[in-house]
Amino acid sequence: MDSTHGLRILITGPDGQVGWECRRSLQTLGQVLSVGRAHCDLSRADAIRAAVRDASPDLIVNTAAYTAVDRAESEPDLARAVNADAPAVLAEEARRLGAALIHLSTDYVFDGTKPAPYIESDACNPLSVYGRSKLDGELAILASGAAALILRTSWVYATRGHNFLRTIVRLAREREELRIVDDQWGAPTWARSIAEAIAVIAARAGRDRATIAASLAERGGVFHMTAAGRTNWHQFAQRLLQRIADPERRLRSIAAIPSRDYPTPAHRPTNSVLDCTRLAGLWGVALPPWDVALDLAVDGDERAR
Ligand SMILES: NC(=O)c1ccc[n+]([C@@H]2O[C@H](COP(=O)([O-])OP(=O)(O)OC[C@H]3O[C@@H](n4cnc5c(N)ncnc54)[C@H](OP(=O)(O)O)[C@@H]3O)[C@@H](O)[C@H]2O)c1
């Protein structure tokens, strides 16, 4: 197969958790181009336009985002620029080219008061600057008229990058006791599961620009895409540490605490479990249960230690 066969795919955020995995999972679909911060600062519309026009992609996969949930409370303008304004420009450029856009969003668009898993049409009411900026990004994409799929995921982790898994493994070496909240419920989702699902969706959507754009225009919009099942941060940490044998661990106990005993600048939803039925029905894609994926992620991976 020559290198021009298949789709031209442009990935933003190639060094992030999901972007790093997408650079690998999308290779079989065609030519994967990626633009990191050095070549395309997403807080600059002119840089985004130049990067997209230069690449002329059939599909844009926007994995980049301002993801520092607590820091966003004191940097709302930057969070908004990257999470709301940049997706709007990407969508505009995709529409101009007749290309498709796959964008990632978050469970933090909800306020967490629903006593059951959220479906896509449930009312959004973000509790944080980050959640608000991501919701505004969704709305801008939907308003653009671009052929787009918005995938809301949650609690993303990997054995590299900045995330809860890596923090817990590090803290378990540094401390004898940890205190972790047990009253926020959600689905930890492995970055690789997300990237593999995006690859399947892109493959099912079509092999050329016109077909993939038509598919996403027809079966696009907002979808929930997280690991199956639910847990809380305390249970997640316990399962993780059970699965990893680390000779350097000092940790003796993990106490379960309520969120009120661990105040953070940003408020987080109590329940952010997402119902992923729509994605399974329209695209035939379902991510594995969170505990199965966690075992796969850490099994034999030295970086998890
Ligand atoms: N992490 C989670 O728990 C979580 C939960 C729900 C939804 N999501 C969503 O899932 C998607 C992927 O998240 P992730 O965890 O893979 O993110 P991540 O690991 O934090 O990576 C984000 C990437 O965005 C890039 N970026 C940030 N600001 C930028 C800018 N101004 N210009 C260019 N690039 C910039 C970062 O570049 P640098 O490497 O240069 O910093 C980084 O590579 C995002 O849309 C996020 O909102 C994440």
The ligand as a MOL file (V3000), in Angstrom:
LIG
                    3D

  0  0  0     0  0            999 V3000
M  V30 BEGIN CTAB
M  V30 COUNTS 48 52 0 0 0
M  V30 BEGIN ATOM
M  V30 1 N -8.1160 13.4560 31.1060 0
M  V30 2 C -9.3570 13.1650 31.4660 0
M  V30 3 O -9.6020 12.6350 32.5640 0
M  V30 4 C -10.5190 13.4370 30.5360 0
M  V30 5 C -11.8240 13.1400 30.9690 0
M  V30 6 C -12.8860 13.4010 30.0910 0
M  V30 7 C -12.6560 13.9160 28.8420 0
M  V30 8 N -11.3910 14.2060 28.4700 0 CHG=1
M  V30 9 C -11.1700 14.7960 27.1460 0
M  V30 10 O -10.4940 13.8440 26.3490 0
M  V30 11 C -9.6080 14.5190 25.4510 0
M  V30 12 C -8.2090 13.9560 25.5800 0
M  V30 13 O -7.7560 14.1510 26.9120 0
M  V30 14 P -6.3170 13.6600 27.3780 0
M  V30 15 O -6.4810 13.1810 28.7700 0
M  V30 16 O -5.7160 12.7890 26.3290 0 CHG=-1
M  V30 17 O -5.5530 15.0530 27.4480 0
M  V30 18 P -4.0350 15.3390 27.8780 0
M  V30 19 O -3.3020 14.0720 28.1180 0
M  V30 20 O -4.0760 16.3680 28.9540 0
M  V30 21 O -3.4540 15.9810 26.5630 0
M  V30 22 C -3.9620 17.1860 26.0870 0
M  V30 23 C -3.0830 17.6340 24.9340 0
M  V30 24 O -3.5730 18.9050 24.5150 0
M  V30 25 C -2.4670 19.7050 24.2040 0
M  V30 26 N -2.7350 21.1190 24.3580 0
M  V30 27 C -3.1840 21.7750 25.4540 0
M  V30 28 N -3.2200 23.0960 25.2100 0
M  V30 29 C -2.7780 23.2700 23.9390 0
M  V30 30 C -2.5800 24.4050 23.1100 0
M  V30 31 N -2.8410 25.6390 23.5410 0
M  V30 32 N -2.1230 24.1990 21.8630 0
M  V30 33 C -1.8470 22.9700 21.4080 0
M  V30 34 N -1.9980 21.8520 22.1340 0
M  V30 35 C -2.4610 22.0100 23.4060 0
M  V30 36 C -1.4100 19.2970 25.2230 0
M  V30 37 O -0.1690 19.6670 24.6980 0
M  V30 38 P 1.1480 19.6590 25.5920 0
M  V30 39 O 1.5770 18.2190 25.6230 0
M  V30 40 O 2.0740 20.5370 24.8460 0
M  V30 41 O 0.7480 20.2010 26.9340 0
M  V30 42 C -1.6210 17.7920 25.3230 0
M  V30 43 O -0.8250 17.0900 24.4110 0
M  V30 44 C -9.7510 16.0050 25.7640 0
M  V30 45 O -10.6980 16.5770 24.8970 0
M  V30 46 C -10.3030 16.0300 27.1790 0
M  V30 47 O -11.0370 17.2120 27.4290 0
M  V30 48 C -10.3000 13.9630 29.2690 0
M  V30 END ATOM
M  V30 BEGIN BOND
M  V30 1 1 1 2
M  V30 2 2 2 3
M  V30 3 1 2 4
M  V30 4 1 4 5
M  V30 5 2 4 48
M  V30 6 2 5 6
M  V30 7 1 6 7
M  V30 8 2 7 8
M  V30 9 1 8 9
M  V30 10 1 8 48
M  V30 11 1 9 10
M  V30 12 1 9 46
M  V30 13 1 10 11
M  V30 14 1 11 12
M  V30 15 1 11 44
M  V30 16 1 12 13
M  V30 17 1 13 14
M  V30 18 2 14 15
M  V30 19 1 14 16
M  V30 20 1 14 17
M  V30 21 1 17 18
M  V30 22 2 18 19
M  V30 23 1 18 20
M  V30 24 1 18 21
M  V30 25 1 21 22
M  V30 26 1 22 23
M  V30 27 1 23 24
M  V30 28 1 23 42
M  V30 29 1 24 25
M  V30 30 1 25 26
M  V30 31 1 25 36
M  V30 32 1 26 27
M  V30 33 1 26 35
M  V30 34 2 27 28
M  V30 35 1 28 29
M  V30 36 1 29 30
M  V30 37 2 29 35
M  V30 38 1 30 31
M  V30 39 2 30 32
M  V30 40 1 32 33
M  V30 41 2 33 34
M  V30 42 1 34 35
M  V30 43 1 36 37
M  V30 44 1 36 42
M  V30 45 1 37 38
M  V30 46 2 38 39
M  V30 47 1 38 40
M  V30 48 1 38 41
M  V30 49 1 42 43
M  V30 50 1 44 45
M  V30 51 1 44 46
M  V30 52 1 46 47
M  V30 END BOND
M  V30 END CTAB
M  END
